[in-house]
Each structure stands twice: as structure tokens, then as C-alpha cells.
Amino acid sequence: MKKIVTMVVLLALLISCLCACGKDEDDIHDYEKVGKYEDDDKNPPTAGPDDIVSPEPLGTTGTPTPTFAPKQYVIVLDPGHGGKDPGASYDGRVEAKLNLQLANMIRDYITSNYSNVTVILTREDNVELDPDKGTDLRARVGVGVTNHADIVVSLHLNASNNHKQHGSMVCISKQKNITDQSKKLADCILKRLEDLGLTNNGTLKRDSLDTFDDDGVPVDYYAICRHGASNNLISIIVESCFIDSDGDAVHLKTEDALREMAEAESKGIMEFLTKYYTHGEG
Ligand SMILES: [Zn+2]
């Protein structure tokens, strides 16, 4: 029964959510694009090699080489949107900017409190990685692939058309190779956000309605999750809260509150890595 209720809640959220950011189809609030690939309608990903974000071999001319000293864990944080794409906006709050602030705070917290972790951001400024949305999203996961990341966490804020939705949600891949570990990571983060007083709306696996793998099974709708799965990389989208919810906005309005949320997410991430992370081992 609980499962059914959860599904109904998720479905209601999915239907009622609004994308305030036009073409960004990697947000949960992009309800208008259901059934379409968000990143490249002309070139829908297939199970073929084009769908794989392959890191260039290190040492090849022109290949970006990781600049960090290898440590035990590598976390890639992806502040969603940026550049010409501000994401959702409400009451003076702009998602792209808040996502970047949050990412910086998470990096600061983790690198200050743990010595065995490297944290890399996909963007450090208000920029996109590529003017083409599909290429941009692929490149964000590509940062994780190139740097041999353990996890990619794409940071977003949700928005709804009636401005009444609230709470946290995490989108994860449905692909067998990473779905269980993705769910664990998501639950660790969601639990910490719940402890801050945010409603836990759970995890969402979203199917493409028009693109299927070789076995006829729909692939992941969200590019961040899909490209992660293609590269055997845990890659999730965290919708920390709703940018247009008066209740949730208390977590966004001041730097202290934002930092508190960043610390909660940092602890969730590290709890996963230190207690539950087994992916890629053995
Ligand atoms: Zn977003």
C-alpha cells in the first residue's frame, strides 16, 4: 500500500511539475517533454557506441589530464544549468546560481572534513559546458568519466506550476548495473534532507517512452542518469527542494541555511561512500 501511495505521489509531482527553464529537460520539472529525449531529438541515444561517453586515453595529445592527486574517492558535483540557461527562477532566486553556490559549499565541507576525497565541479562559473543542450549534459557526465569518478551528483532545484509543491527528490537510473547503488546514495542524501525538515518525496526512475534498448526495454529518460549508466557510473540528479515553495525557500534564502543544506548533502554522500559503496569493486 505504501508503495502505491508513493507512486501516486510521484506521479502527481511528475504531472504537476513545471519547467521554468525552457529546454532543460534534465529537470524533473520538465513535464512537457515526457516521452522525448531531452538532450538530442535529432540524434536519440542508442545502445551503440555513440551513447557511450568514452574518456580519451590519458596521455593522448590534447586530452584533458586530471590535475588532482588520486585519492580514495572522486566525487563529481554538477551544478545544473548555467550560462544562457538559468534554470528555474522565482522571487529573485535563480536556480543556476544557487546550484553553483550549493556545489561550492558541498566541496568546501567535504574537502575540509575528509582527507581521502577529491571533489570536482563540472562548472566553476555561470557557464554552460556546451551551447548544445544534449552535448552539454553528456559533457557533464563526461567530467566524471574522464576523472574516473565514483559518483556524479547533479544538483538542481525543483519548481511547480502551482508553486505549492515542496520537498526533495532524487532521480536515479533504472539500469541494473547501477540502480541499487544509485538508490542507496539517493536515500542517504534524502534522509539527511528529511532531517532538516524537508519532505522526502523519494526516488524516481523515469522511462523514455520512445527509445528502447536491444531487448525492447525503455532506457532512462534523464540524460545524466542514462549517460552514467552507459559508463557504469553512478550518476544521480538531486532536486534538493522547490525554489518556488515558500516553505522550502527558507533553506535557500540565507547563506547559512544554504550551507546547512550543503552540509546535510555532504554527510549523505560521505555516508554512502564509507558505508554502502561497493560499485566497481572486485
Ligand atoms: Zn534544474
py3Dmol code that shows the C-alpha trace and the ligand (Angstrom):
import py3Dmol

protein = """\
ATOM      1  CA  MET A   1       0.000   0.000   0.000  1.00  0.00           C
ATOM      2  CA  LYS A   2       2.824   2.352   0.879  1.00  0.00           C
ATOM      3  CA  LYS A   3       4.345   1.661  -2.494  1.00  0.00           C
ATOM      4  CA  ILE A   4       1.136   2.548  -4.266  1.00  0.00           C
ATOM      5  CA  VAL A   5       0.789   5.784  -2.325  1.00  0.00           C
ATOM      6  CA  THR A   6       4.394   6.667  -3.096  1.00  0.00           C
ATOM      7  CA  MET A   7       3.840   6.010  -6.772  1.00  0.00           C
ATOM      8  CA  VAL A   8       0.716   8.157  -6.803  1.00  0.00           C
ATOM      9  CA  VAL A   9       2.579  10.987  -5.083  1.00  0.00           C
ATOM     10  CA  LEU A  10       5.446  10.711  -7.529  1.00  0.00           C
ATOM     11  CA  LEU A  11       3.073  10.635 -10.466  1.00  0.00           C
ATOM     12  CA  ALA A  12       1.239  13.687  -9.168  1.00  0.00           C
ATOM     13  CA  LEU A  13       4.523  15.519  -8.748  1.00  0.00           C
ATOM     14  CA  LEU A  14       5.642  14.491 -12.183  1.00  0.00           C
ATOM     15  CA  ILE A  15       2.463  15.692 -13.828  1.00  0.00           C
ATOM     16  CA  SER A  16       2.233  18.929 -11.917  1.00  0.00           C
ATOM     17  CA  CYS A  17       5.840  19.945 -12.085  1.00  0.00           C
ATOM     18  CA  LEU A  18       6.781  22.811 -14.299  1.00  0.00           C
ATOM     19  CA  CYS A  19       9.962  23.518 -16.122  1.00  0.00           C
ATOM     20  CA  ALA A  20      10.719  27.175 -15.765  1.00  0.00           C
ATOM     21  CA  CYS A  21      13.844  26.745 -17.776  1.00  0.00           C
ATOM     22  CA  GLY A  22      12.695  26.044 -21.298  1.00  0.00           C
ATOM     23  CA  LYS A  23      14.920  23.488 -22.847  1.00  0.00           C
ATOM     24  CA  ASP A  24      16.372  21.928 -19.774  1.00  0.00           C
ATOM     25  CA  GLU A  25      14.926  18.526 -19.981  1.00  0.00           C
ATOM     26  CA  ASP A  26      17.104  17.060 -17.326  1.00  0.00           C
ATOM     27  CA  ASP A  27      14.928  18.527 -14.629  1.00  0.00           C
ATOM     28  CA  ILE A  28      12.150  16.654 -13.001  1.00  0.00           C
ATOM     29  CA  HIS A  29      10.003  19.706 -13.593  1.00  0.00           C
ATOM     30  CA  ASP A  30      10.154  19.384 -17.313  1.00  0.00           C
ATOM     31  CA  TYR A  31       6.806  17.683 -17.679  1.00  0.00           C
ATOM     32  CA  GLU A  32       6.244  18.840 -21.222  1.00  0.00           C
ATOM     33  CA  LYS A  33       8.935  16.617 -22.635  1.00  0.00           C
ATOM     34  CA  VAL A  34       7.647  13.288 -21.407  1.00  0.00           C
ATOM     35  CA  GLY A  35       8.456  10.627 -23.912  1.00  0.00           C
ATOM     36  CA  LYS A  36      11.145  12.548 -25.669  1.00  0.00           C
ATOM     37  CA  TYR A  37      14.818  12.532 -25.265  1.00  0.00           C
ATOM     38  CA  GLU A  38      15.843  15.669 -23.573  1.00  0.00           C
ATOM     39  CA  ASP A  39      19.216  16.059 -24.990  1.00  0.00           C
ATOM     40  CA  ASP A  40      19.119  15.424 -28.658  1.00  0.00           C
ATOM     41  CA  ASP A  41      15.924  14.753 -30.551  1.00  0.00           C
ATOM     42  CA  LYS A  42      17.764  14.555 -33.830  1.00  0.00           C
ATOM     43  CA  ASN A  43      20.159  12.008 -32.533  1.00  0.00           C
ATOM     44  CA  PRO A  44      18.460   9.862 -29.927  1.00  0.00           C
ATOM     45  CA  PRO A  45      20.907   7.795 -27.968  1.00  0.00           C
ATOM     46  CA  THR A  46      21.051   4.146 -28.854  1.00  0.00           C
ATOM     47  CA  ALA A  47      22.691   1.208 -27.232  1.00  0.00           C
ATOM     48  CA  GLY A  48      25.504   1.666 -29.710  1.00  0.00           C
ATOM     49  CA  PRO A  49      28.879   3.226 -29.191  1.00  0.00           C
ATOM     50  CA  ASP A  50      27.576   6.749 -29.758  1.00  0.00           C
ATOM     51  CA  ASP A  51      25.820   6.592 -26.440  1.00  0.00           C
ATOM     52  CA  ILE A  52      28.973   5.984 -24.521  1.00  0.00           C
ATOM     53  CA  VAL A  53      30.953   8.864 -23.168  1.00  0.00           C
ATOM     54  CA  SER A  54      34.374   7.420 -23.548  1.00  0.00           C
ATOM     55  CA  PRO A  55      37.264   9.037 -21.808  1.00  0.00           C
ATOM     56  CA  GLU A  56      40.163   9.713 -24.072  1.00  0.00           C
ATOM     57  CA  PRO A  57      43.159   7.654 -23.090  1.00  0.00           C
ATOM     58  CA  LEU A  58      45.291   9.632 -20.703  1.00  0.00           C
ATOM     59  CA  GLY A  59      48.443  11.000 -22.212  1.00  0.00           C
ATOM     60  CA  THR A  60      46.980  11.401 -25.688  1.00  0.00           C
ATOM     61  CA  THR A  61      47.759  14.753 -27.240  1.00  0.00           C
ATOM     62  CA  GLY A  62      45.040  17.274 -26.482  1.00  0.00           C
ATOM     63  CA  THR A  63      43.412  15.080 -23.877  1.00  0.00           C
ATOM     64  CA  PRO A  64      42.485  16.741 -20.601  1.00  0.00           C
ATOM     65  CA  THR A  65      44.502  15.150 -17.877  1.00  0.00           C
ATOM     66  CA  PRO A  66      43.160  15.081 -14.323  1.00  0.00           C
ATOM     67  CA  THR A  67      45.069  17.633 -12.286  1.00  0.00           C
ATOM     68  CA  PHE A  68      44.382  16.138  -8.872  1.00  0.00           C
ATOM     69  CA  ALA A  69      46.465  13.675  -6.949  1.00  0.00           C
ATOM     70  CA  PRO A  70      44.460  10.433  -6.953  1.00  0.00           C
ATOM     71  CA  LYS A  71      42.737   9.719  -3.661  1.00  0.00           C
ATOM     72  CA  GLN A  72      40.390   7.102  -2.406  1.00  0.00           C
ATOM     73  CA  TYR A  73      37.173   8.666  -3.660  1.00  0.00           C
ATOM     74  CA  VAL A  74      36.441  11.002  -6.517  1.00  0.00           C
ATOM     75  CA  ILE A  75      33.170  12.911  -6.410  1.00  0.00           C
ATOM     76  CA  VAL A  76      31.962  14.996  -9.324  1.00  0.00           C
ATOM     77  CA  LEU A  77      29.395  17.642  -8.453  1.00  0.00           C
ATOM     78  CA  ASP A  78      27.410  19.060 -11.338  1.00  0.00           C
ATOM     79  CA  PRO A  79      25.760  22.424 -10.634  1.00  0.00           C
ATOM     80  CA  GLY A  80      22.816  22.181 -13.028  1.00  0.00           C
ATOM     81  CA  HIS A  81      22.247  24.801 -15.746  1.00  0.00           C
ATOM     82  CA  GLY A  82      24.443  27.881 -16.216  1.00  0.00           C
ATOM     83  CA  GLY A  83      25.281  30.333 -18.975  1.00  0.00           C
ATOM     84  CA  LYS A  84      22.307  31.045 -21.198  1.00  0.00           C
ATOM     85  CA  ASP A  85      20.229  28.563 -19.193  1.00  0.00           C
ATOM     86  CA  PRO A  86      19.373  29.930 -15.731  1.00  0.00           C
ATOM     87  CA  GLY A  87      17.121  27.004 -14.804  1.00  0.00           C
ATOM     88  CA  ALA A  88      14.086  27.736 -12.676  1.00  0.00           C
ATOM     89  CA  SER A  89      13.635  31.217 -11.194  1.00  0.00           C
ATOM     90  CA  TYR A  90      11.274  32.529  -8.554  1.00  0.00           C
ATOM     91  CA  ASP A  91      11.069  35.621  -6.379  1.00  0.00           C
ATOM     92  CA  GLY A  92      14.593  36.705  -7.265  1.00  0.00           C
ATOM     93  CA  ARG A  93      16.081  33.284  -6.738  1.00  0.00           C
ATOM     94  CA  VAL A  94      17.869  31.759  -9.737  1.00  0.00           C
ATOM     95  CA  GLU A  95      18.470  28.047  -9.856  1.00  0.00           C
ATOM     96  CA  ALA A  96      21.755  28.058 -11.797  1.00  0.00           C
ATOM     97  CA  LYS A  97      23.318  30.412  -9.269  1.00  0.00           C
ATOM     98  CA  LEU A  98      22.039  28.546  -6.229  1.00  0.00           C
ATOM     99  CA  ASN A  99      23.146  25.207  -7.692  1.00  0.00           C
ATOM    100  CA  LEU A 100      26.683  26.561  -8.043  1.00  0.00           C
ATOM    101  CA  GLN A 101      26.692  28.014  -4.530  1.00  0.00           C
ATOM    102  CA  LEU A 102      25.478  24.713  -3.147  1.00  0.00           C
ATOM    103  CA  ALA A 103      28.125  22.760  -5.071  1.00  0.00           C
ATOM    104  CA  ASN A 104      30.888  25.018  -3.763  1.00  0.00           C
ATOM    105  CA  MET A 105      29.643  24.611  -0.211  1.00  0.00           C
ATOM    106  CA  ILE A 106      29.483  20.825  -0.542  1.00  0.00           C
ATOM    107  CA  ARG A 107      33.024  20.759  -1.921  1.00  0.00           C
ATOM    108  CA  ASP A 108      34.247  23.009   0.895  1.00  0.00           C
ATOM    109  CA  TYR A 109      32.622  20.875   3.546  1.00  0.00           C
ATOM    110  CA  ILE A 110      33.836  17.547   2.210  1.00  0.00           C
ATOM    111  CA  THR A 111      37.397  18.631   1.480  1.00  0.00           C
ATOM    112  CA  SER A 112      37.613  20.283   4.910  1.00  0.00           C
ATOM    113  CA  ASN A 113      36.345  17.258   6.775  1.00  0.00           C
ATOM    114  CA  TYR A 114      37.646  14.285   4.805  1.00  0.00           C
ATOM    115  CA  SER A 115      41.173  13.723   3.597  1.00  0.00           C
ATOM    116  CA  ASN A 116      40.501  10.855   1.255  1.00  0.00           C
ATOM    117  CA  VAL A 117      38.245  12.588  -1.232  1.00  0.00           C
ATOM    118  CA  THR A 118      38.708  14.642  -4.364  1.00  0.00           C
ATOM    119  CA  VAL A 119      35.749  16.812  -5.337  1.00  0.00           C
ATOM    120  CA  ILE A 120      35.480  18.171  -8.863  1.00  0.00           C
ATOM    121  CA  LEU A 121      32.853  20.593 -10.163  1.00  0.00           C
ATOM    122  CA  THR A 122      31.646  20.393 -13.753  1.00  0.00           C
ATOM    123  CA  ARG A 123      31.497  24.191 -13.854  1.00  0.00           C
ATOM    124  CA  GLU A 124      33.047  26.862 -11.673  1.00  0.00           C
ATOM    125  CA  ASP A 125      31.247  29.854 -13.175  1.00  0.00           C
ATOM    126  CA  ASN A 126      27.956  30.830 -14.716  1.00  0.00           C
ATOM    127  CA  VAL A 127      28.623  28.965 -17.954  1.00  0.00           C
ATOM    128  CA  GLU A 128      27.326  26.010 -19.891  1.00  0.00           C
ATOM    129  CA  LEU A 129      29.708  23.271 -20.937  1.00  0.00           C
ATOM    130  CA  ASP A 130      28.399  23.390 -24.479  1.00  0.00           C
ATOM    131  CA  PRO A 131      25.820  25.556 -26.252  1.00  0.00           C
ATOM    132  CA  ASP A 132      24.009  22.425 -27.398  1.00  0.00           C
ATOM    133  CA  LYS A 133      21.928  21.025 -24.557  1.00  0.00           C
ATOM    134  CA  GLY A 134      22.487  17.388 -25.421  1.00  0.00           C
ATOM    135  CA  THR A 135      26.229  17.854 -25.720  1.00  0.00           C
ATOM    136  CA  ASP A 136      26.228  19.882 -22.518  1.00  0.00           C
ATOM    137  CA  LEU A 137      24.558  17.135 -20.492  1.00  0.00           C
ATOM    138  CA  ARG A 138      26.803  14.471 -21.977  1.00  0.00           C
ATOM    139  CA  ALA A 139      29.862  16.574 -21.159  1.00  0.00           C
ATOM    140  CA  ARG A 140      28.803  16.896 -17.520  1.00  0.00           C
ATOM    141  CA  VAL A 141      28.796  13.133 -17.112  1.00  0.00           C
ATOM    142  CA  GLY A 142      31.952  13.080 -19.221  1.00  0.00           C
ATOM    143  CA  VAL A 143      33.752  15.020 -16.482  1.00  0.00           C
ATOM    144  CA  GLY A 144      33.016  12.088 -14.198  1.00  0.00           C
ATOM    145  CA  VAL A 145      34.158   9.535 -16.749  1.00  0.00           C
ATOM    146  CA  THR A 146      37.378  11.366 -17.577  1.00  0.00           C
ATOM    147  CA  ASN A 147      38.261  11.743 -13.912  1.00  0.00           C
ATOM    148  CA  HIS A 148      37.351   8.165 -13.002  1.00  0.00           C
ATOM    149  CA  ALA A 149      34.740   9.419 -10.564  1.00  0.00           C
ATOM    150  CA  ASP A 150      32.998   7.124  -8.137  1.00  0.00           C
ATOM    151  CA  ILE A 151      29.808   9.164  -8.292  1.00  0.00           C
ATOM    152  CA  VAL A 152      28.326  12.099 -10.178  1.00  0.00           C
ATOM    153  CA  VAL A 153      25.807  14.211  -8.282  1.00  0.00           C
ATOM    154  CA  SER A 154      23.915  16.696 -10.427  1.00  0.00           C
ATOM    155  CA  LEU A 155      22.460  19.453  -8.266  1.00  0.00           C
ATOM    156  CA  HIS A 156      19.114  21.007  -9.162  1.00  0.00           C
ATOM    157  CA  LEU A 157      16.168  22.781  -7.596  1.00  0.00           C
ATOM    158  CA  ASN A 158      12.620  21.920  -8.485  1.00  0.00           C
ATOM    159  CA  ALA A 159       9.672  24.159  -9.397  1.00  0.00           C
ATOM    160  CA  SER A 160       5.963  23.533  -9.849  1.00  0.00           C
ATOM    161  CA  ASN A 161       3.278  25.297 -11.812  1.00  0.00           C
ATOM    162  CA  ASN A 162       1.082  25.976  -8.798  1.00  0.00           C
ATOM    163  CA  HIS A 163       4.035  26.879  -6.547  1.00  0.00           C
ATOM    164  CA  LYS A 164       2.610  24.544  -3.937  1.00  0.00           C
ATOM    165  CA  GLN A 165       4.843  21.501  -4.338  1.00  0.00           C
ATOM    166  CA  HIS A 166       7.582  21.044  -1.821  1.00  0.00           C
ATOM    167  CA  GLY A 167      10.254  18.634  -0.707  1.00  0.00           C
ATOM    168  CA  SER A 168      13.234  16.716  -2.022  1.00  0.00           C
ATOM    169  CA  MET A 169      13.524  14.124  -4.754  1.00  0.00           C
ATOM    170  CA  VAL A 170      16.332  12.234  -6.453  1.00  0.00           C
ATOM    171  CA  CYS A 171      16.258  10.852  -9.991  1.00  0.00           C
ATOM    172  CA  ILE A 172      18.220   7.646 -10.455  1.00  0.00           C
ATOM    173  CA  SER A 173      18.966   5.249 -13.275  1.00  0.00           C
ATOM    174  CA  LYS A 174      16.840   2.158 -13.741  1.00  0.00           C
ATOM    175  CA  GLN A 175      19.711   0.261 -15.341  1.00  0.00           C
ATOM    176  CA  LYS A 176      20.671  -2.887 -13.486  1.00  0.00           C
ATOM    177  CA  ASN A 177      24.387  -2.147 -13.312  1.00  0.00           C
ATOM    178  CA  ILE A 178      23.959   0.942 -11.151  1.00  0.00           C
ATOM    179  CA  THR A 179      20.364   1.244  -9.938  1.00  0.00           C
ATOM    180  CA  ASP A 180      20.789  -0.350  -6.495  1.00  0.00           C
ATOM    181  CA  GLN A 181      23.849   1.695  -5.599  1.00  0.00           C
ATOM    182  CA  SER A 182      22.220   4.837  -7.008  1.00  0.00           C
ATOM    183  CA  LYS A 183      19.206   4.216  -4.796  1.00  0.00           C
ATOM    184  CA  LYS A 184      21.427   3.819  -1.740  1.00  0.00           C
ATOM    185  CA  LEU A 185      23.205   7.084  -2.469  1.00  0.00           C
ATOM    186  CA  ALA A 186      19.897   8.836  -3.054  1.00  0.00           C
ATOM    187  CA  ASP A 187      18.400   7.524   0.174  1.00  0.00           C
ATOM    188  CA  CYS A 188      21.438   8.636   2.197  1.00  0.00           C
ATOM    189  CA  ILE A 189      21.062  12.176   0.840  1.00  0.00           C
ATOM    190  CA  LEU A 190      17.262  12.242   1.154  1.00  0.00           C
ATOM    191  CA  LYS A 191      17.397  11.089   4.758  1.00  0.00           C
ATOM    192  CA  ARG A 192      19.728  13.965   5.677  1.00  0.00           C
ATOM    193  CA  LEU A 193      17.488  16.480   3.925  1.00  0.00           C
ATOM    194  CA  GLU A 194      14.499  14.997   5.712  1.00  0.00           C
ATOM    195  CA  ASP A 195      16.307  15.576   8.993  1.00  0.00           C
ATOM    196  CA  LEU A 196      16.457  19.261   8.049  1.00  0.00           C
ATOM    197  CA  GLY A 197      12.688  19.318   7.797  1.00  0.00           C
ATOM    198  CA  LEU A 198      12.275  18.830   4.066  1.00  0.00           C
ATOM    199  CA  THR A 199       9.640  16.396   2.835  1.00  0.00           C
ATOM    200  CA  ASN A 200      11.148  13.229   1.401  1.00  0.00           C
ATOM    201  CA  ASN A 201       9.489  12.649  -1.973  1.00  0.00           C
ATOM    202  CA  GLY A 202      11.685   9.649  -2.641  1.00  0.00           C
ATOM    203  CA  THR A 203      13.482   8.478  -5.746  1.00  0.00           C
ATOM    204  CA  LEU A 204      12.277   8.442  -9.313  1.00  0.00           C
ATOM    205  CA  LYS A 205      13.252   6.223 -12.205  1.00  0.00           C
ATOM    206  CA  ARG A 206      11.817   7.628 -15.364  1.00  0.00           C
ATOM    207  CA  ASP A 207      11.441   5.695 -18.598  1.00  0.00           C
ATOM    208  CA  SER A 208      11.868   7.016 -22.051  1.00  0.00           C
ATOM    209  CA  LEU A 209       8.563   6.459 -23.840  1.00  0.00           C
ATOM    210  CA  ASP A 210      10.014   6.248 -27.290  1.00  0.00           C
ATOM    211  CA  THR A 211      13.515   4.833 -27.128  1.00  0.00           C
ATOM    212  CA  PHE A 212      14.331   1.275 -26.208  1.00  0.00           C
ATOM    213  CA  ASP A 213      17.381  -0.907 -25.853  1.00  0.00           C
ATOM    214  CA  ASP A 214      18.074  -4.020 -27.900  1.00  0.00           C
ATOM    215  CA  ASP A 215      15.759  -6.051 -25.684  1.00  0.00           C
ATOM    216  CA  GLY A 216      12.882  -3.620 -26.168  1.00  0.00           C
ATOM    217  CA  VAL A 217      13.223  -2.172 -22.680  1.00  0.00           C
ATOM    218  CA  PRO A 218      12.878   1.595 -22.378  1.00  0.00           C
ATOM    219  CA  VAL A 219      16.085   3.374 -21.430  1.00  0.00           C
ATOM    220  CA  ASP A 220      16.436   6.133 -18.850  1.00  0.00           C
ATOM    221  CA  TYR A 221      14.713   9.388 -19.704  1.00  0.00           C
ATOM    222  CA  TYR A 222      17.197  11.649 -17.948  1.00  0.00           C
ATOM    223  CA  ALA A 223      20.474  12.165 -19.764  1.00  0.00           C
ATOM    224  CA  ILE A 224      22.519  12.481 -16.578  1.00  0.00           C
ATOM    225  CA  CYS A 225      21.308   9.069 -15.406  1.00  0.00           C
ATOM    226  CA  ARG A 226      21.401   7.482 -18.863  1.00  0.00           C
ATOM    227  CA  HIS A 227      24.931   8.526 -19.729  1.00  0.00           C
ATOM    228  CA  GLY A 228      26.074   7.480 -16.265  1.00  0.00           C
ATOM    229  CA  ALA A 229      24.602   4.015 -16.715  1.00  0.00           C
ATOM    230  CA  SER A 230      26.214   3.709 -20.155  1.00  0.00           C
ATOM    231  CA  ASN A 231      29.558   4.290 -18.478  1.00  0.00           C
ATOM    232  CA  ASN A 232      28.885   2.116 -15.443  1.00  0.00           C
ATOM    233  CA  LEU A 233      28.980   5.274 -13.345  1.00  0.00           C
ATOM    234  CA  ILE A 234      26.561   6.137 -10.536  1.00  0.00           C
ATOM    235  CA  SER A 235      25.057   9.426 -11.708  1.00  0.00           C
ATOM    236  CA  ILE A 236      22.043  10.940  -9.967  1.00  0.00           C
ATOM    237  CA  ILE A 237      20.015  14.156 -10.076  1.00  0.00           C
ATOM    238  CA  VAL A 238      19.275  15.701  -6.696  1.00  0.00           C
ATOM    239  CA  GLU A 239      16.327  18.082  -6.592  1.00  0.00           C
ATOM    240  CA  SER A 240      17.128  19.403  -3.133  1.00  0.00           C
ATOM    241  CA  CYS A 241      13.892  21.344  -2.707  1.00  0.00           C
ATOM    242  CA  PHE A 242      11.436  23.564  -4.577  1.00  0.00           C
ATOM    243  CA  ILE A 243      12.768  27.000  -5.449  1.00  0.00           C
ATOM    244  CA  ASP A 244       9.212  28.367  -5.618  1.00  0.00           C
ATOM    245  CA  SER A 245       7.926  26.950  -2.341  1.00  0.00           C
ATOM    246  CA  ASP A 246       7.714  29.466   0.490  1.00  0.00           C
ATOM    247  CA  GLY A 247       8.325  26.675   2.974  1.00  0.00           C
ATOM    248  CA  ASP A 248      11.309  25.178   1.176  1.00  0.00           C
ATOM    249  CA  ALA A 249      12.761  28.596   0.394  1.00  0.00           C
ATOM    250  CA  VAL A 250      13.865  29.053   3.981  1.00  0.00           C
ATOM    251  CA  HIS A 251      16.645  26.654   3.033  1.00  0.00           C
ATOM    252  CA  LEU A 252      17.706  28.910   0.158  1.00  0.00           C
ATOM    253  CA  LYS A 253      17.256  32.450   1.424  1.00  0.00           C
ATOM    254  CA  THR A 254      20.373  32.850   3.512  1.00  0.00           C
ATOM    255  CA  GLU A 255      23.914  31.666   3.094  1.00  0.00           C
ATOM    256  CA  ASP A 256      23.757  29.934   6.468  1.00  0.00           C
ATOM    257  CA  ALA A 257      20.651  27.996   5.508  1.00  0.00           C
ATOM    258  CA  LEU A 258      22.126  27.015   2.155  1.00  0.00           C
ATOM    259  CA  ARG A 259      25.294  25.878   3.885  1.00  0.00           C
ATOM    260  CA  GLU A 260      23.239  23.796   6.294  1.00  0.00           C
ATOM    261  CA  MET A 261      21.644  22.038   3.325  1.00  0.00           C
ATOM    262  CA  ALA A 262      25.055  21.595   1.682  1.00  0.00           C
ATOM    263  CA  GLU A 263      26.400  20.001   4.857  1.00  0.00           C
ATOM    264  CA  ALA A 264      23.427  17.654   5.062  1.00  0.00           C
ATOM    265  CA  GLU A 265      24.002  16.532   1.479  1.00  0.00           C
ATOM    266  CA  SER A 266      27.740  16.209   2.086  1.00  0.00           C
ATOM    267  CA  LYS A 267      27.117  13.919   5.034  1.00  0.00           C
ATOM    268  CA  GLY A 268      24.695  11.845   2.982  1.00  0.00           C
ATOM    269  CA  ILE A 269      27.236  11.492   0.180  1.00  0.00           C
ATOM    270  CA  MET A 270      30.015  10.506   2.558  1.00  0.00           C
ATOM    271  CA  GLU A 271      27.799   8.121   4.469  1.00  0.00           C
ATOM    272  CA  PHE A 272      27.102   6.329   1.209  1.00  0.00           C
ATOM    273  CA  LEU A 273      30.748   6.184   0.158  1.00  0.00           C
ATOM    274  CA  THR A 274      32.024   4.988   3.511  1.00  0.00           C
ATOM    275  CA  LYS A 275      29.218   2.585   4.444  1.00  0.00           C
ATOM    276  CA  TYR A 276      27.489   1.311   1.333  1.00  0.00           C
ATOM    277  CA  TYR A 277      29.615   1.936  -1.744  1.00  0.00           C
ATOM    278  CA  THR A 278      30.596  -1.280  -3.431  1.00  0.00           C
ATOM    279  CA  HIS A 279      30.184  -0.362  -7.069  1.00  0.00           C
ATOM    280  CA  GLY A 280      33.177  -1.076  -9.242  1.00  0.00           C
ATOM    281  CA  GLU A 281      34.930  -3.094  -6.587  1.00  0.00           C
ATOM    282  CA  GLY A 282      36.249  -6.547  -7.165  1.00  0.00           C
TER     283      GLY A 282
END
"""
ligand_1 = """\
1
ZN
Zn 17.272 22.255 -12.827
"""
view = py3Dmol.view(width=600, height=400)
view.addModel(protein, "pdb")
view.setStyle({"model": 0}, {"cartoon": {"style": "trace"}})
view.addModel(ligand_1, "xyz")
view.setStyle({"model": 1}, {"stick": {}})
view.zoomTo()
view.show()
